[in-house]
């Protein structure tokens, strides 16, 4: 039960629908890894993972072992893959909680092998190739020797091979296709030696929308599962699953010439009514939205005025009849008036990923 009037509402029906739309648009037999890292992009890692398992998703993708530990402790048993290079401090957790991992170095092979053997187990691993992102992975020319090294390591089980696109959502697809060709060349080199992984995966949301037939047999949707399309016009029907709400906590009259909030950045040009809302940058409502953001109350948009504070912000209600206790929507739909995470992102010249992942842990997620 929520103890705050500020909360994020997660639409479980929309999440299930998004998963089904993605599955319907992939080649038959393509497995799906739902990316639930960063608290499921801010949407709630446990509930989203549980729904993904119920919907028959094949894998969950995480960025840190601690995320996988949370999932396992919640009773979720489906396969999990750590999609960033494991840190030495994470290796024991990977083994204890049955978490697969990418491999990007010989050192990891050796250390993980020792730990696996000490526990009389084998851990599945996925070789990560750097085809141009230049963030993680081995160079393409190292692929064969890395796979062979893993196959000679009794504590590891080679399960997959993967890479990550740098520009899949860009209008110019040339670099993405160059990365795809590099990856394909690595696969052919392995195939010539009769080295065939169970899973090949390169398709983030944008790639699986644009080149679904060329992403291998495991898709890795992230933002699209949560209802946002990185490529406009593709996969119609996706619906954002998160809405962000609060309440007008109090109202006060402010006279012409009086100021609101820190720094007196807002000076009332006429007598007005100011409402205080208990949400601020401590909740993920970026201070950089000051002077730009609007909220929705009773189907009408009102400007947030004055500097956004850590715990509160203020709304200029003008001469409307809005009362204390009225519901405020920052992301979502209220009586036909809508504002999305994409809209907030455009105000900050950023991406919707940053908006949803920034919603802090002190904002309750309520599954509906």
TORSEMAR-255042 format. One record per residue (C-alpha): residue in one letter; x, y, z. Coordinates in pm, whole numbers, plus 50000, padded with zeros to 5 digits. Last residue first. Layout:
BEGIN
aXYZ;...
***
This chain:
BEGIN
x497334979448798;x500774976248951;x501735004649184;x505325016749179;x506055037949485;x508295068449433;x511085065449690;x513045044049445;x513635073449215;x512155080848876;x515415086348687;x515055054048488;x511855067548330;x513245101148216;x516655088448109;x515175061047889;x512875087247733;x515885102947559;x517485137347602;x517045172847477;x515625182947816;x512215194047692;x512285165447440;x512695140647723;x509575153547896;x507565148047578;x509115113547530;x508115104747885;x504585111847770;x501975138947825;x498295133947751;x495025152647771;x492055129847705;x490605131348055;x494005126548217;x496595106648024;x500115097948132;x503305113748260;x503145144148487;x499585138848612;x498205158048910;x495235145549111;x493245172049298;x493615171749677;x493755209449708;x491265224749467;x491455235549104;x488885262849027;x490975280248767;x492065316548801;x495745309448741;x496715274748861;x500455281548848;x502075249348969;x504755245849233;x507295218449291;x508195197249589;x510755173349734;x514105183949589;x512805217049457;x511765226449103;x512695262849052;x509695285449004;x506685276148796;x505175243348675;x502775253648400;x499185240748383;x497635216648135;x493955207948157;x492305173448175;x491365177148541;x494995185048626;x497835179348380;x501385190848442;x503625214348247;x507395215948237;x509605242348078;x510445268848338;x512205243448558;x512645210748368;x516365211848449;x515445204948811;x514655169748692;x511555152948829;x513355121548944;x511855118249291;x514605138649457;x514075162949169;x510675171249306;x507255157649394;x504875168949669;x502825194049462;x502275229849582;x499545249949410;x499855286649322;x496805308649260;x497295341149072;x497515378949095;x499385391648792;x502855389848638;x503955366348917;x507735365448947;x509375331848882;x513125327848918;x512915339949279;x516105320649357;x514275292849534;x510505290549501;x507825315549394;x507995353449368;x505605382249432;x505155409749175;x501425403949125;x500015386749429;x500235350149519;x497215332249663;x497855298349815;x497085261949737;x498055229749912;x498955193449838;x497905192949474;x498415155849419;x500875132849241;x501005111148933;x503415093948698;x502155070048430;x504025039248320;x503075012148068;x503655032247754;x501635015447479;x502904996747172;x500164994046912;x502225000646605;x505464980446583;x507245005446357;x506015040446283;x508705058746474;x511915040146550;x512885040546918;x509345028746999;x508165034147354;x505845010347537;x507814994747821;x508644964547608;x509884988347339;x512415003647577;x514254970747620;x513994944347353;x516824918747333;x515974893947056;x517454858747053;x517704838246734;x520024861446544;x519264897946473;x519114896346094;x515454887646020;x514214914546257;x516094941846066;x514354974446153;x512204965946454;x514654941146602;x517364967046552;x515534995246728;x514574974147028;x518014958247073;x518934929746840;x522424914846857;x521894879546982;x523204845746876;x522104816147086;x522974779147093;x526444786446967;x527934768246665;x531594758946641;x531924735546342;x535244751746247;x533714768245941;x530804778046164;x533134798346384;x534434818446090;x530894822245962;x529784835946300;x532624861146302;x531694872745951;x528094877046063;x529244899646347;x531264921246110;x528294922845871;x525954933646149;x528374960846259;x528534974245904;x524744972745887;x524514994046200;x527035018346055;x525015022145734;x521585026045894;x521415064045865;x518165074446033;x519635065346370;x517925040946610;x520345012246549;x523345035246597;x525725018446844;x524614982446800;x525544956047055;x527284922547013;x526534886247090;x527634850147115;x525934822847310;x526034791647525;x529654783047594;x529564763147918;x532214771948175;x533844752948462;x535594727848235;x537524754048034;x538644740347698;x535444752247531;x536044786647681;x539514788847527;x538124777847191;x535514805247205;x538144831247283;x540494818547009;x537704819946752;x536474854546846;x539784872746879;x539654887746529;x536324903946613;x537864923846900;x536614914047244;x533764930847424;x532684962847591;x532464999947507;x533875003247159;x530425003346992;x532074991446671;x531864953646640;x533024946146994;x532204909347038;x530634895247354;x531074857947414;x528084844247606;x528594822847915;x526784794248090;x528214786048435;x529374751148520;x529154735948868;x531234718049131;x531374748149361;x535174751149351;x534944743148980;x532754773648920;x535054796549118;x538134785348931;x536384788348595;x535164823348677;x538714834648750;x540204819548436;x537494830148193;x537314864848347;x541044869548293;x540684859147930;x538384888847870;x534944899547744;x532624871747863;x528884877547892;x527134862548189;x524614836548300;x523084839348647;x522464808348858;x522134825349196;x525234811249365;x527334811849049;x526604847448949;x526784858649311;x530314844549346;x531394863049033;x530114897449129;x533104910949322;x535394903349027;x533264925848804;x531224909248534;x531344925148188;x527874939248113;x524914919047985;x524374896948291;x521974870548158;x519034856748355;x517254823748292;x513774820148448;x513384812148819;x511654842348972;x511224836649345;x511694872649457;x515124863149588;x516044853549232;x515064887549094;x516914906349366;x520024885149307;x519794892648936;x519794929849003;x522794925849236;x524644908948950;x524704941448756;x523494951048407;x520494927848367;x518734909348085;x515884885148154;x515534854247939;x512884833147762;x509754854647793;x506744831847838;x504194858147937;x504214846848302;x507994851448310;x507684886548168;x505004894248427;x507364883548707;x510204903748559;x508024934848536;x506874930648896;x510394925549025;x512224951648819;x509884981048870;x509215005548584;x512385026348607;x514065011348303;x513244977048446;x514834987248778;x518024997048596;x518194963748414;x514984946348306;x515904939147944;x513464912847826;x515334885347642;x513214870147368;x513604837847170;x513034838246795;x511184806746685;x508984823946429;x510524856146299;x509674886046517;x506664908846479;x504244887146676;x506714885146968;x506984922946987;x503214926946984;x502864900247255;x505384917247484;x503664950747431;x500264935647520;x501604920847843;x503074954447941;x499864972447849;x497844948448065;x500274953648354;x499754991448355;x502315004948602;x501195035248805;x504015056648939;x503295073549270;x503105106849451;x500295107249707;x502615087949933;x502225058950177;x501375034249901;x500005000050000;
***
